[in-house]
Amino acid sequence: MESASQSDNPPEQPSGSLANLIGFVIALMTLFLPVFAIAHFSSSRTDLIENSPYPLLRSIE
């Protein structure tokens, strides 16, 4: 047996809880921020169209 040999178990990795938290926050922002942006701008865009000073052309039946 060699006295200078390493043990069979590899050294434990640090938990990296801060990196996991940052990754989780980025994942949530990636999922929810586009939905909120689309909802916000689509509702404000319809307000602009409804309150437009220009007459909208409509098809006459």
N, C-alpha and C positions, 0 to 999 in steps of 0.2 A: 504494500500500500504506500502511495506517495503522500507525504505530509503536506506538500504544497499544492495539492489538487483542489479544485473548487468543489463546492458542495453540489449535489445533484439538483437542488432547487435553484432556479434562476432568481436573481434579486427582484424584489417586488417593485413594481412601477408606482410612482406617486399617483394619487387618485385623480388629480387634475380637475377638481370640482369647479374651480373658477373657469377653466376652459369649457367644461360641460355646460355651465350656466350661460356663458356668452354664446355658445353654439345654440342653445335652446332659445335664447332671446332672438337671435338672428333668424332661426327657423320660424318662430312665431311671426316676426315682422314680415318675412317673405310670404307667409301664407295669408295674413290678414290685412296688411297695408294696401295691397292692390285692390282688394275687395272694398275697403273703406274709400279709397281714392275714386274708384269707379262709381260707387254709390253717391259720393259727394258731388262729383262733377257732372254726372248724368242728371241728377235732380236739379242742379243749378242751371244746366243747359236748357232744360225744358222751360224753366222760368224765363230765360232770355227769349226763347222763341215765342212764348205766349204774350210777353210784354213788348214785343218788337214794334217799333214805330212804323215799320213798312208793312203794307197790306200783303197778306199771303194769297197767292193765287190758288183757287180751289176749282176743281172740275165741276162744270155745270151739267146736271143730268137732264 
